[in-house]
Amino acid sequence: MKQTPCNEIAGIILAAGEGKRIGRTKALLKVDKVSFLEKIATCLKAVGCKPILVVGGSDANLVKKEAKRLGIGFAHNASWEDGQFSSLKIGLANLKMDVCGAIVALVDHPFVAKETYENLKKAFQQFPQRIVMPVYEHRRGHPIVIPRAVIRESVEAVANITLKDIISRHEKMIIMHRCADPAVLQDIDTMDDLQRARQQ
């Protein structure tokens, strides 16, 4: 049976946290005058993700304003303090078109290369029923690509579980995509983290 081509892949950027340890909302932090949100959105646009939307919570109005400037969608998570999965559920539920998958990016991983996004998307298009995760030096990172079935399962999931819980149910579905991009592991939580990442 011929496999239906997977053309429409959404991009979801999770950016609802308050950035307590770094002192401000991470989506609005800048590197070389470019916000974290813009760096990620630019990569998602470059690889053809559609639609692209960011989920904001803390400082929602400022994140929404930046999203509008960038020409991407925005979804508000009023319960952002409930954690990252609550934002993911809202983002996925707000997808307005029938997509075959979604690249889920974390706003605190802004240094991931465009080529990494491209390679993850290509791997997913080859196996659109699978979960694709980047692996650098034997460690799983972000962003990840989830198929339609996992999108649906996430939206319908009860509030007290996480994406990690859902993925753990589907370990046999995971494609570990080895990459040479250390940024898939670079979680920018503090100004020291940011300084180290900029030096690499």
PLY file of the C-alpha trace (Angstrom):
ply
format ascii 1.0
element vertex 200
property float x
property float y
property float z
element edge 199
property int vertex1
property int vertex2
end_header
0.00 0.00 0.00
1.40 3.36 -1.01
2.14 5.71 1.88
0.45 9.13 1.77
3.09 11.89 1.56
3.55 13.90 4.74
3.66 17.51 3.61
1.95 19.55 6.33
4.03 19.61 9.50
3.22 22.20 12.14
5.66 24.01 14.38
4.82 24.50 18.06
7.05 26.66 20.26
6.54 26.33 24.01
7.28 29.67 25.67
4.89 30.04 28.60
7.32 30.00 31.54
8.34 33.09 33.46
12.11 32.51 33.18
12.53 32.92 36.92
16.19 31.89 37.06
17.24 34.03 34.12
15.24 37.06 35.18
12.77 37.49 32.30
10.61 35.66 29.78
12.99 33.57 27.67
11.08 34.14 24.43
12.12 37.80 24.55
15.77 37.28 25.45
18.06 38.32 22.62
21.24 37.05 21.05
22.85 39.46 18.59
19.64 41.54 18.63
17.49 38.53 17.71
14.99 37.14 20.23
14.99 33.48 21.18
11.50 33.27 19.71
12.62 34.76 16.41
15.60 32.38 16.15
13.35 29.34 16.51
10.53 30.71 14.35
13.02 31.51 11.59
14.21 27.89 11.57
10.65 26.52 11.51
9.76 28.85 8.63
12.92 27.88 6.74
12.05 24.18 6.83
8.48 24.83 5.71
6.49 24.22 8.89
2.90 25.35 8.62
1.21 26.56 10.71
3.68 27.85 13.31
2.46 29.03 16.67
3.91 29.92 20.03
2.24 29.20 23.35
2.67 32.01 25.85
1.68 32.30 29.48
3.77 34.56 31.68
4.13 37.95 29.97
1.60 36.69 27.42
0.92 40.12 25.91
4.61 40.74 25.18
5.05 37.27 23.67
1.89 37.77 21.60
3.25 41.07 20.32
6.53 39.41 19.30
4.62 36.57 17.62
2.60 39.10 15.62
5.80 40.87 14.54
7.18 37.54 13.35
4.01 36.57 11.52
3.33 33.42 13.54
0.31 32.30 15.53
-0.17 32.68 19.27
-2.06 30.65 21.84
-2.47 31.69 25.47
-2.07 29.24 28.33
-3.72 30.93 31.30
-2.72 27.93 33.43
0.95 28.06 32.44
2.02 27.36 36.02
0.60 23.85 35.58
3.69 23.02 33.54
4.97 22.51 30.03
2.52 19.80 29.05
-0.43 22.12 29.70
1.09 24.48 27.12
1.65 21.68 24.63
-1.98 20.56 24.91
-3.18 24.10 24.19
-0.79 24.54 21.29
-1.77 21.28 19.64
-5.48 21.91 20.24
-5.13 25.27 18.48
-3.84 23.80 15.23
-6.39 24.90 12.65
-5.42 22.53 9.89
-5.04 18.79 9.51
-1.33 18.17 9.88
0.49 14.86 9.75
2.87 15.86 12.52
4.33 18.67 14.58
7.82 19.80 15.47
7.70 20.69 19.17
10.40 23.22 20.06
11.29 24.63 23.46
12.02 28.35 23.57
14.96 27.73 25.92
16.75 25.79 23.15
17.33 28.70 20.73
20.69 27.66 19.31
19.52 24.53 17.47
20.73 24.81 13.88
18.37 25.11 10.92
20.02 22.01 9.46
19.02 20.05 12.54
15.37 21.04 12.08
15.65 20.13 8.40
17.14 16.70 9.15
14.54 15.93 11.81
11.76 16.88 9.41
13.21 14.72 6.64
13.53 11.75 9.00
9.92 12.19 10.05
8.69 12.46 6.47
10.26 9.08 5.78
8.42 7.55 8.75
5.40 9.81 9.48
3.87 7.43 12.01
6.93 7.60 14.26
8.32 9.94 16.92
11.65 11.50 15.91
14.07 12.65 18.60
17.54 14.17 18.15
20.37 12.40 19.94
23.72 14.00 20.65
26.42 11.93 22.32
23.85 9.29 23.31
21.54 11.83 25.01
18.06 12.72 23.82
17.36 16.37 23.12
14.93 18.85 21.55
13.11 19.64 19.35
11.14 16.46 18.74
8.68 15.57 16.00
5.43 13.86 16.92
2.94 12.18 14.55
-0.78 12.82 14.27
-1.63 9.95 16.62
0.52 11.40 19.41
-0.90 14.88 18.76
-4.40 13.47 19.30
-3.34 11.47 22.35
-1.72 14.56 23.89
-4.76 16.77 23.36
-7.05 14.16 24.88
-4.73 13.27 27.78
-5.64 13.95 31.39
-3.94 16.92 33.01
-1.66 15.07 35.41
0.58 13.37 32.85
3.38 14.71 30.67
4.61 14.29 27.12
7.40 12.16 28.56
4.74 9.80 29.96
3.05 9.56 26.56
6.34 8.98 24.74
7.29 6.26 27.24
4.19 4.35 26.11
5.51 4.37 22.57
9.22 3.61 22.90
9.04 1.28 19.89
7.79 4.21 17.77
10.83 6.37 18.48
13.48 7.06 15.87
16.69 8.20 17.53
18.15 10.65 15.03
21.85 11.08 15.72
23.06 14.60 15.12
26.23 16.66 15.52
24.43 19.62 17.07
25.15 20.07 20.81
22.44 22.77 20.95
19.76 20.06 21.11
20.90 19.61 24.73
21.44 23.29 25.57
18.70 24.29 27.97
19.19 28.03 28.63
18.05 28.55 32.22
20.52 31.15 33.46
22.69 33.96 32.07
25.70 31.68 32.62
24.05 29.05 30.40
23.53 31.71 27.76
27.12 32.88 27.93
28.47 29.32 27.60
26.17 28.58 24.65
27.28 31.72 22.83
30.92 30.72 23.21
30.44 27.27 21.65
0 1
1 2
2 3
3 4
4 5
5 6
6 7
7 8
8 9
9 10
10 11
11 12
12 13
13 14
14 15
15 16
16 17
17 18
18 19
19 20
20 21
21 22
22 23
23 24
24 25
25 26
26 27
27 28
28 29
29 30
30 31
31 32
32 33
33 34
34 35
35 36
36 37
37 38
38 39
39 40
40 41
41 42
42 43
43 44
44 45
45 46
46 47
47 48
48 49
49 50
50 51
51 52
52 53
53 54
54 55
55 56
56 57
57 58
58 59
59 60
60 61
61 62
62 63
63 64
64 65
65 66
66 67
67 68
68 69
69 70
70 71
71 72
72 73
73 74
74 75
75 76
76 77
77 78
78 79
79 80
80 81
81 82
82 83
83 84
84 85
85 86
86 87
87 88
88 89
89 90
90 91
91 92
92 93
93 94
94 95
95 96
96 97
97 98
98 99
99 100
100 101
101 102
102 103
103 104
104 105
105 106
106 107
107 108
108 109
109 110
110 111
111 112
112 113
113 114
114 115
115 116
116 117
117 118
118 119
119 120
120 121
121 122
122 123
123 124
124 125
125 126
126 127
127 128
128 129
129 130
130 131
131 132
132 133
133 134
134 135
135 136
136 137
137 138
138 139
139 140
140 141
141 142
142 143
143 144
144 145
145 146
146 147
147 148
148 149
149 150
150 151
151 152
152 153
153 154
154 155
155 156
156 157
157 158
158 159
159 160
160 161
161 162
162 163
163 164
164 165
165 166
166 167
167 168
168 169
169 170
170 171
171 172
172 173
173 174
174 175
175 176
176 177
177 178
178 179
179 180
180 181
181 182
182 183
183 184
184 185
185 186
186 187
187 188
188 189
189 190
190 191
191 192
192 193
193 194
194 195
195 196
196 197
197 198
198 199
